[in-house]
Amino acid sequence: MVTPQPPQQALLRHAAVFLPAPVPRQGRIAFWAPDGDPLPEVPQGAQTRIEVVRPHGSGVRTRTVPAVALAVVDALPLLVHAPRAAVTHPATRAWGTAATHALTLAARGRLLPGLTPDDVDAWRAGPLDAEDVGHLRAVATALPYEGYATPLPGRRPLRLPEPEALVRAFLDAVTDCLPRTPAAPVAAGEPFAAQEPQRVPGIRDWAAQVAAGADAGVGISLLLDLSSFSLFDSGDGADADAEGYAEAEAAPGMRESAGPGAAGAGRAELRRAGAAVVQVHSLADPTLVTDAAQLWAGTAPAGFGPRARIDAVLALRRAARVWPPLLRLLDRSVPDLLPLSDPELEDLLGTAATRLAAAGVPVHWPRELARTLSATAVVRSTAPGSAIDGTAFFDADQLFAFSWELALGGDRLTPSEMEALAQAHRPVVRLRDQWVRVDPELVRKARKRDLGLLDPVDALATVLTGTAEVDGQQVEAVPVGALAALRERLTGDLVPLPQPVGLKAVLRDYQARGLAWLDLMTSLGLGGCLADDMGLGKTVTLIALHLHRDRPEPTLVVCPASLLGNWQREIEKFAPGVPVRRFHGGGRSLDGLAGGFVLTTYGTMRASAARLAGQAWGMVVADEAQHVKNPHSATAKALRTIPAPARVALTGTPVENNLSELWALLDWTTPGLLGPLTAFRARHARPVEHQQEEDGGNEAAVARLAALVRPFLLRRRKSDPGIAPELPPKTETDHPVSLTREQASLYQAAVDEAMAAIGASEGMERRGMIMKLLASLKQICNHPAQYLKEERPRIPHRSGKLALLDELLDTILAEKGSVLVFTQYVTMGRIIERHLSARGISHQFLHGGTPVVQREDLVDRFQSGEVPVFVLSLKAAGTGLNLTRAGHVVHFDRWWNPAVEEQATDRAYRIGQEQPVQVHRIIAEGTVEDRIAELLESKRALADAVLGSGEAALTELTDRELADLVSLRRPA
């Protein structure tokens, strides 16, 4: 292909648009300037003006703009160059991709002779396989508005061409140009070789036979039609439904082929269930689809050969072996529509569809069936209207209603709708003017909606964990009403508080957050455990809470005897003027209390519990609360007898030996929260502790317990991000790397295949496909062996990222440094591990399956300098580890959420780090990783969504935005 000259290359800055012609090879590519910039100087014959549609106010209007128009064959060198040029307009880049694909089709021999509607000779691209069609649709999806901005002639109101049809016409135009060269082995003036149009009406039958032979047969699919389905079986409703069917003429093919009597029978059958409409499609060109009725009537689109009917009947016969009801179609003169009974419809909605799909006969549901019913267990208060706050929640005599609640597409059904569903005896029902597929299990839940009553402890556990046990299974459960409001307050963002009046200290950020959290919990009357590490200022935080609450009753602080003096000095230092009294020793007294603090020891509290219980307290604080971790001890029992509207436990070690200690602390701060100890042991502690001993942890049990206690316990360590006061400098560097040829091929193939499927899907299915595509592209960018799931991979020279990692490690190890290498994939970690072993580099690997004891040993070995390279899975090692030996952190792949990456980086960049830390992010150039890095850097609107919710935000992109995000861009 000839390299375009500089004047032509200047056209790449401008938008290209394809102008089709009646004879495909006479089409043109026009370049125009949407922003009004001047066009480059070109030969006079190429200058022209074209009509385009532009936005205008809230509507659109047409404008005639200057343009440079080139014949398709003359534009090909420029278009092929377009995707590689950095200055190329997005519309021109898309047409360049289409041009490359057209040339590829021609090189593969995908050319078919044919005729235009005026009997002019024309080549067309074909036959197209599924991959070709997917590529076509991906280009059409990525085509910006400027690439098809020319209006269709003679249409009012204004209409633009469909991008997919326009791209298909362009492929035909390129194909029609290529065989017509001086080297064509046919004399000038012959059809299909000469440039000038040749009218050859006499070969139309031959051209149709060639096309039919190339198409290599047809296949069938079934489209479920519920337009005549009725909820009623008899009476006026049934008659009315039959009349409605007749008026709508929903199945004319059936009436024409079967006669009036059969039509009446068909209507009766349709009234009971539905119908399966037979569709016929070309096996070679999946874009050619028609109803069987049209094929038999001779009105099917061009492209179906004379054998199409025979092949369709043969396909039906084969399908009938899988699903016998289709045999009835073979008795019809036109096998276009199969009325279905209730059992047949239910079978088709179930296993029959899977069997037919496996036999090559897809079953398509109406779009409205994509919105399905869902059931959620709901917990609500039985008390009328009041909010739920404080310890009254646990003391309430009332129970909480527990029931199933059904929803359609996320919208809750009304009681009458659920009652109608409960009475349903069909596989589909009509709800809110749409057909809905019904799962028999959902009908059972609609019939038995009430699941009983919950006591306050079980209700709160359900609210916080989001799950409940029903019939021996864990199900999703949600609160409503006052319970939902309570959960929102417990789990929502903390509201910052002003500096308390009288506090002679400036709280650090984490201390201010601790104050806000303690205020929330005590204002609700629920209490809490502040479990900060020693030295992080629990005392000053509690003093600030006392000042903020500003209650007339004193605060009682119970602590070890060794801390009495420290408490008094801290109060006098940070809250001067606030009364402080020690209730300790022989002359202890509570007479004349007027607010302030009362300090006592655990021993004194135990001996004087009755006197302390008789005093009104604004708050009771247990410092070093692990002293009452045994709930059966006399000290713990005595502490429980002292009433208070707010209780706060302070400790750096909420759990030392077993989870019963956690129960003891939280059952004191929030009585009744975790239920009786025996029930807590059976329901939470035993599953967690038992599984920890055997296989490293029961994740579900741990997650339920964590969700339940998290709102009531605030744990911060000195090593946590945001707590460290001073750290050495940190340098962050992005390292772009090129894909290998193998990676680029896999990447492009994955994009082409996925975009075709994504464009034809919607809803949750589409979101799932997008997430799968993003995961596949990440893995390809990492290493082909990860994406291909190779068991014994050949590792070297296949990944640009791995090559750069080698260079980084060589430099770091030569300087006697240590490095952390994070990857979000365990499989990639194992590939890196195998590669480092082959290179003789000392290393170790930590991932989610690493036992706790071994995990600690790995950390110790790294911290001692025994192993310089530590490979870690991001999920398992992104938090909680102290790895300050490392001066380098390498993110082999990105999580696409900066907060997650920073947490991983902070394994090295934390308290105790004395050397500068260098962070290296490896990014595959020209890929989705590159685009995400740009978005995170530029903080644009999409970046904000990614920053907030990671990859999930990308599932909401339009097809065009997604194509722009994932398309492979070669560096200039």
Stockholm file with secondary structure:
# STOCKHOLM 1.0

chainA/1-972         MVTPQPPQQALLRHAAVFLPAPVPRQGRIAFWAPDGDPLPEVPQGAQTRIEVVRPHGSGVRTRTVPAVALAVVDALPLLVHAPRAAVTHPATRAWGTAATHALTLAARGRLLPGLTPDDVDAWRAGPLDAEDVGHLRAVATALPYEGYATPLPGRRPLRLPEPEALVRAFLDAVTDCLPRTPAAPVAAGEPFAAQEPQRVPGIRDWAAQVAAGADAGVGISLLLDLSSFSLFDSGDGADADAEGYAEAEAAPGMRESAGPGAAGAGRAELRRAGAAVVQVHSLADPTLVTDAAQLWAGTAPAGFGPRARIDAVLALRRAARVWPPLLRLLDRSVPDLLPLSDPELEDLLGTAATRLAAAGVPVHWPRELARTLSATAVVRSTAPGSAIDGTAFFDADQLFAFSWELALGGDRLTPSEMEALAQAHRPVVRLRDQWVRVDPELVRKARKRDLGLLDPVDALATVLTGTAEVDGQQVEAVPVGALAALRERLTGDLVPLPQPVGLKAVLRDYQARGLAWLDLMTSLGLGGCLADDMGLGKTVTLIALHLHRDRPEPTLVVCPASLLGNWQREIEKFAPGVPVRRFHGGGRSLDGLAGGFVLTTYGTMRASAARLAGQAWGMVVADEAQHVKNPHSATAKALRTIPAPARVALTGTPVENNLSELWALLDWTTPGLLGPLTAFRARHARPVEHQQEEDGGNEAAVARLAALVRPFLLRRRKSDPGIAPELPPKTETDHPVSLTREQASLYQAAVDEAMAAIGASEGMERRGMIMKLLASLKQICNHPAQYLKEERPRIPHRSGKLALLDELLDTILAEKGSVLVFTQYVTMGRIIERHLSARGISHQFLHGGTPVVQREDLVDRFQSGEVPVFVLSLKAAGTGLNLTRAGHVVHFDRWWNPAVEEQATDRAYRIGQEQPVQVHRIIAEGTVEDRIAELLESKRALADAVLGSGEAALTELTDRELADLVSLRRPA
#=GR chainA/1-972 SS CCCCCHHHHGGGGSEEEEECCSSGGGCEEEEECTTCCCCCCCCGGGEEEEEEEEEETTEEEEEEEEEEEEEHHHHHHHHHHGGGCTTCCHHHHHHHHHHHHHHHHHHTTCEEEEECTTCBEEEEECCCCHHHHHHHHHHHHHCCGGGGCSCCTTCSSCCCCCHHHHHHHHHHHHHHHTTCSTTCSSCTTCTTTCSSCCBCGGGHHHHHHHHHHHHTCEEEEEEEECTTCCSCCSHHHHHHHHHHHHHHTCCHHHHHHHHHHHHHHHHHHHHHSEEEEEEEEESSCTTCEEEHHHHHHTCSCTTCCTTHHHHHHHHHHHHHHHSGGGGGGGGSSSCCEEEECHHHHHHHHTHHHHHHHHTTCCEECCGGGGSCEEEEEEEEESSSSCCCCSTHHHHCSCCEEEEEEEEETTEECCHHHHHHHHTCCSSEEEETTEEEECCHHHHHHHHSCEEEEECHHHHHHHHHHSEEEETTEEEEEEECTHHHHHHHHHHSCCCCCCCCTTCCSCCCHHHHHHHHHHHHHHHTTCCEEECCCTTSCHHHHHHHHHHHHCCSSCEEEEECGGGHHHHHHHHHHHSTTSCEEECCSTTCCCTTCCSSEEEEEHHHHHHTHHHHHTSCCSEEEEETGGGGCCTTSHHHHHHHTSCCSCEEEECSCSCSSCHHHHHHHHHHHSTTTTCCHHHHIIIIIHHHHHHHHHHSCCHHHHHHHHHHHGGGEECCCTTSTTTCSCCCCEEEEEEEECCCHHHHHHHHHHHHHHHHHHHTCCHHHHHHHHHHHHHHHHHHHHCHHHHHTCSSCCCTTSCHHHHHHHHHHHHHHHTTCCEEEEESCHHHHHHHHHHHHHHTCCEEEECTTSCHHHHHHHHHHHHTTSCSEEEEEHHHHSSSCCCTTCSEEEESSCCSCHHHHHHHHTTTSSTTCCSCEEEEEEEETTSHHHHHHHHHHHTCHHHHHHHHHGGGGGGGSCHHHHHHHHSCCCCC
#=GC SS_cons         CCCCCHHHHGGGGSEEEEECCSSGGGCEEEEECTTCCCCCCCCGGGEEEEEEEEEETTEEEEEEEEEEEEEHHHHHHHHHHGGGCTTCCHHHHHHHHHHHHHHHHHHTTCEEEEECTTCBEEEEECCCCHHHHHHHHHHHHHCCGGGGCSCCTTCSSCCCCCHHHHHHHHHHHHHHHTTCSTTCSSCTTCTTTCSSCCBCGGGHHHHHHHHHHHHTCEEEEEEEECTTCCSCCSHHHHHHHHHHHHHHTCCHHHHHHHHHHHHHHHHHHHHHSEEEEEEEEESSCTTCEEEHHHHHHTCSCTTCCTTHHHHHHHHHHHHHHHSGGGGGGGGSSSCCEEEECHHHHHHHHTHHHHHHHHTTCCEECCGGGGSCEEEEEEEEESSSSCCCCSTHHHHCSCCEEEEEEEEETTEECCHHHHHHHHTCCSSEEEETTEEEECCHHHHHHHHSCEEEEECHHHHHHHHHHSEEEETTEEEEEEECTHHHHHHHHHHSCCCCCCCCTTCCSCCCHHHHHHHHHHHHHHHTTCCEEECCCTTSCHHHHHHHHHHHHCCSSCEEEEECGGGHHHHHHHHHHHSTTSCEEECCSTTCCCTTCCSSEEEEEHHHHHHTHHHHHTSCCSEEEEETGGGGCCTTSHHHHHHHTSCCSCEEEECSCSCSSCHHHHHHHHHHHSTTTTCCHHHHIIIIIHHHHHHHHHHSCCHHHHHHHHHHHGGGEECCCTTSTTTCSCCCCEEEEEEEECCCHHHHHHHHHHHHHHHHHHHTCCHHHHHHHHHHHHHHHHHHHHCHHHHHTCSSCCCTTSCHHHHHHHHHHHHHHHTTCCEEEEESCHHHHHHHHHHHHHHTCCEEEECTTSCHHHHHHHHHHHHTTSCSEEEEEHHHHSSSCCCTTCSEEEESSCCSCHHHHHHHHTTTSSTTCCSCEEEEEEEETTSHHHHHHHHHHHTCHHHHHHHHHGGGGGGGSCHHHHHHHHSCCCCC
//
